[in-house]
Amino acid sequence: MHKTMDNKTLYIKNMVCNRCVKVVKEELMKLEHIVLDIKLGEVTLSTEPDAAQLIDIKKSLNDNGFELLDDKKSKIIEKIKNLIIELIHYTGEKKNPVNYSDYLSEHIGLDYSYISSLFSAVENKTIEKYIISQKIERVKELILYGELSVKEIAEKLNYSSLQALSGQFKKETGLTPSEFKNKKDNDRKFIDKL
C-alpha cells in the first residue's frame, strides 16, 4: 500500500535495474549509512541525513550516474517510471493484465488524473506512450534472447494477441518482430532514456 514520504527516504533518478540498486546500496554503505529498504528509485535510511551528509550522498550518486531528487513533482515522476519499469522488466509473467492507472494510483497514493497530467506536463508524453516504449524495449530484449517465440512474448507481456504485439512493434520501430530479429544492427535503447 502507499507509504508516506519522510526525510529518511531518498528518491533517486536513473535507478532502473537490480545492478543500480546494488551500486546505490554500496555507495550509501561506504558513506556509513544504514539502508533499511531499497528498491528502484527509492532508499529508506535508518536516520535522516544532515545537510553535509546530503552533499556527500548527492556527489556519490552523481559520480555513478544517479541523481538525488529534491522536489515533490520529480519524485512522483520518477516513482511512476520505476513502477512501470519494474512491472514490465522485472516482475516476470503476470496471470492477469495490469490496469496501469489503478496500479499507479494505488502505489503512489494520488488520483490517476493528477498523475497522468503531471507526467504529460513534465515528460511531454503520456504515461501510455511511456508504457508502450518500455514494452517495446522489453520485446526487443526478449526477441534477441531467442528463448521465446513472439507469440510467447505477446502472452508474457499481456498483449491481447500476437497481432496486437506485432502491430504495435511495427508502429513504434518500423519493423516487424522478425525483421528486427534478423537485422544486424539492433537499435536497443537504455530503459532510463525512454
N, C-alpha and C positions, 0 to 999 in steps of 0.2 A: 504494500500500500504506500501511499505518498508519505514521504519523510520531510519534515520541516527543515529548512536551511538553517544552519548555525555557523558560528565563526570557527568551529573546528573542522568544518567540511570545506574542502578546496575544490573548485571546479576548474578543469584543465582542458584546454583546447588541443586538438590533434592527437588525443589519446584514443586510438581507434582499434587496437589489437591487443592480444594477450602479451606480446613482447613489449608493447608500450606500458602495460600495467606493470610488468616486471621491472622495466627501466625506471619508471617513476617511483616505485616502491624502494628500489635500491638507492636511488638518489636521495630520497627523504630519510632513509635509514642512515646514509652517510652523514647527513646533517643532524643526526641524532634525534629524529622524530619517531614516535611510536605510531605505526599505522594500525588503526583498529579495523578499517574496512577500505577496500579499494575495488573499483570497477571502472569500466570505460568512462572516462571524463570526470570521475569523482573520487576523492580520497577523504576519509574521515580520520583525523589525528586524535590522539588521546588528550591533547591540550591545544588551546588556541595559540597559534604562533604570534609573537610580538612583532613590532614593525621591523626590527633588524632581521629577525628570522624570515619574515616575508620577503625581504630584499634578497636574502640568500636563496630562498626557495625559487623566486622568480628567475634569478640568474641561472641556477642549476637546471631548471626546466627549459629556459630559453636555449641554453647550451646543448640541450638534447632534442631540440625541435618542437618543444611544447610551449604553451603559453598559459599563465595563470589568469583566469578571468575574474574581473572585478565587478562589473556591472550586472544587474539582475537580468536584463534582456539577453546579454551574451551568454549568461549561464543557462537560461531557458533554451536558447537556440542550440547550444552545444549538447544539452541533455536530450533534445529532440533527435538530433543527429545520432548521438550514441545509442539511444534506444532503438532507432531504425537499423543502424549498423549491426547491433547485437542480434536483433531478430533475424535479419537477412543472412548475415555471415557466420554467426556463431551458435545459434540455438539448435541447429540440426533440423530434422524433419518435424513438421507440425502435422498433427492429425486434422486439425480444423484450421481453415484460413483465419488469419488475424484481422480483426476490424481495427485498422491503424488509428482511426480517430478515437475510438473508445480506449484503446490501449494507451495512447499518448496522453489523453486527458486524465486517465486514472493514475498513471505513473508520474505525471508532472503535477497533478492536483489543480489544474486550471481548465476552464472551458475550452473545448476544441476550437470554437470560432475565434477566440482570442489567440490561441497558439498558432492557428493557421494564418491569421492576419499578420501577426508578429513575424513569423517565419518568412512569409512572402515579402514583407516590407524590408526586412534586413537582408535576406538572401537573393532577392529579385527572382525567385522561382517558388512555385508552390511546394508544399510538403509532398503532394502526389508525384510531382516531377522528380523530386529528390529520391523518393522511394523507387521510382522506375529506374533512375540512374544507378542506384545501389543494386537493384535486382539484375540489371543488365550486366554490371561488372561481376556479380556472383555467377551469372550464367556463363560469361566468358571464362571465368576461373574453372568452373566445373567442366566445360567443354574441353579446355586444354588439359585437365587432369586425365580425361579419356576413360574414366571409370564408370560413368553413367551414360545412358543414351539420352538424347534430347527429350524424349518422352518422359524418362525418369527424372530429368532435371525439372521439367514442367511440373511434375507431381510434387517433387521436393520443395519447390518454391511456390506452391499453391496457385499455379496458373490453372484456369478452368479447363484448358486443353493444350495439346501440342501446338495447334494452330494459333492459339492466343499468344503463347510464348514466341513462336516464330514470327508472327505479325508484329509484335512489339519490338522484338530484336531487330527485324529488318527496318522498322520505322526509326529506331534510335541509332543504328550503326550503318545502315545502307547495305547490309549483308544478311543473308540467311545464316542460321547457325552452322550449316555445313560449309558454306563459303568461308565463314570466319575460321572454322577448324582447319580448312585447307590453305588458308592464307599464310604466307611465310612470315610476314611481319604483323603479329597480332598486337593491336594497339590497346593494351590494358591500361587502366588509369588507377592511380592511387585512390583508395576509397575516401581518404580525408580531403581530397582535392575536388570531389564532385560537388 
